[in-house]
Amino acid sequence: MAQPGPVSPPPSKADYVYDVLRREIHESRLPGGTSLRAAAVAARLGVSVTPVREALRRLETDRLVTYAAHRGATVVDLGPDALREFYGVRAAVEGVGARFAATRIDAAGLERLESLHDRMVRDAARGRTARLAALSDELHLAVTDIGGPAFLGGQARAIRTSFPVPQGASLWLDPELREANLAAHADLIAALRDRDPARAERVMVAHVTASGQFRIDAQGHRTRH
């Protein structure tokens, strides 16, 4: 009779608060500029103030929140220069990952990417946009993992989790941009299928750069209004 494996201890209350807030920040449910009052967060999540404060300190270390006198914790909202840097680094790393992937991808890897893309196309056609961002992340990271399994995949994840998604700039709610993103994914998969490293890198860099510019433009629109 097989022995049961080790049981993982339940997360601490601080871990629980940290995980919830971090997920809400990355999913834009807590957009940039949101004030995070410890007492209010504690009441909402059913914990005391102490684990909330610990979680907020961890989020500050992650550069997801900042502290200011008399204001407490606030979710970081990237400015245009920071967004350009963020998406520039993403484009460079994911572009190299795509270049390498074009020389390393096998039938199983290609099938996985095509399956992800097909799911996104079907969801978009049916107006189911809620999970498109997560599927897009999965596709991008799958490409980078294929191209750079030693450390590029890890670097891509670290970059993506370093900053919150900017407020009001969903790449999958805008119909025109949604179609452009799906077309870029199709072009990328075609380049990988053709084992064309230069084209794969070019498509990925242009795709990520366009996403960054959309966020910058959306942020400027919010500032003007």
Summary of the structure (lengths in Angstrom):
residues: 225
radius of gyration: 19.6
end to end distance: 66.4
largest distance: 67.3
contacts: 688
relative contact order: 0.14
helix: 67%
strand: 4%
